[in-house]
């Protein structure tokens, strides 16, 4: 939850705990935390948010690079057209 003040965030968290318990869910103790989004930032669904901006988190970029690396090796002998045909669907999906 995004809140303007720390007190507001604590109130929301205290209201959220019983609601999740009633729904049969639990809040993960290490993932549920309060951060200052303007200075610390946080990761959510493959993105890193900080200071009103967002960019892909490092783990997401690493997974993309690991997926593309075998398709773009110089020693495979594929034409540029074939490499582009293999890489483009991955980049579009990403």
Secondary structure, 3 states (H helix, E strand, C coil): CCCCCHHHHHHHHHHHHHHHHHCCCCCCCCCCCCCCCCCCCEEECCEEEECCEEEECHHHHHHHHHHHHHHHCHHHCCCHHHHHHHHHHHHHHC
